[in-house]
Amino acid sequence: MLRNGLEPWHVAIVALVCLMLFGSKKLPEMARGLGRSARILKAEARALREEPPTER
């Protein structure tokens, strides 16, 4: 069913719809927020991996 995955025109349509829904001023703010969230998630995951196991 999804043999080819996303084609370039799929990405273009999604970008156009996002631009129409949110406007050109909101998209950079949303991208910055998403980037911050990704960095926080990455840092927390790294901290959990490096944390020594606690004994009870």
C-alpha positions in Angstrom: 0.0 0.0 0.0 2.7 2.5 0.9 5.4 1.2 -1.4 7.0 4.6 -2.3 6.4 6.4 0.9 6.1 10.2 0.7 6.6 11.7 -2.7 7.9 15.3 -3.1 4.4 16.5 -4.1 3.0 15.0 -0.8 5.4 17.1 1.2 4.5 20.2 -0.9 0.8 19.7 -0.3 1.3 19.2 3.5 3.5 22.4 3.6 0.8 24.4 1.6 -2.0 23.2 3.9 0.1 24.1 7.0 0.8 27.5 5.6 -2.8 28.2 4.9 -4.0 26.9 8.3 -1.4 28.6 10.6 -0.1 31.5 8.5 3.4 32.5 7.8 3.9 34.2 11.2 3.0 31.3 13.3 5.0 28.6 11.5 8.5 29.8 12.7 7.2 30.0 16.3 5.9 26.5 16.1 9.1 25.2 14.6 11.2 26.8 17.4 8.9 25.3 20.0 9.1 21.9 18.4 12.9 22.2 18.3 13.1 23.1 22.0 10.8 20.2 22.9 13.0 17.8 20.9 16.2 19.1 22.6 14.6 18.7 26.1 13.4 15.2 25.3 16.8 14.2 24.0 18.5 15.6 27.1 16.1 13.8 29.4 16.5 10.5 27.6 20.3 10.8 27.8 20.1 11.6 31.5 17.9 8.5 32.1 20.4 6.3 30.3 23.4 7.7 32.2 21.7 7.6 35.6 22.9 4.6 37.7 20.2 2.2 38.9 19.0 2.9 42.4 18.7 0.2 44.9 15.7 -0.2 47.2 
